[in-house]
Amino acid sequence: MMTDYWYNLETGAVEEGMVSPGYDRAGPFTSAEEAAKAPEIIKQRSKQWAAEDAAEDR
C-alpha cells in the first residue's frame, strides 16, 4: 500500500497519513518532499486558476 503525505496548513508540518483534521490538511502528495513544497504548489496553482478564469472572462 502506498503512503500518502499531507501538509498541515496550521503547523507547517509534513504528516504521513491523515493525522490532522481535513480542514488543516493539503494533499495528498506522493512524497514527504513534495508535501513540504505544498505552499509553493498551492500558490502556483492559484495563479494558474486565476489566469484561466481571467482568460475565460475575456
HULINVEN-V344885 format. One record per helix or strand of 3 or more residues. SS is the DSSP state (a for helix, b for strand). FROM is the first residue (numbers start at 0). LEN is the number of residues. Records with the same first field share a line. If there is no record, write none. Layout:
# HULINVEN-V344885
SS->FROM-LEN, FROM-LEN
This chain:
# HULINVEN-V344885
b->4-4, 13-3, 24-5
a->21-3, 31-5, 37-20
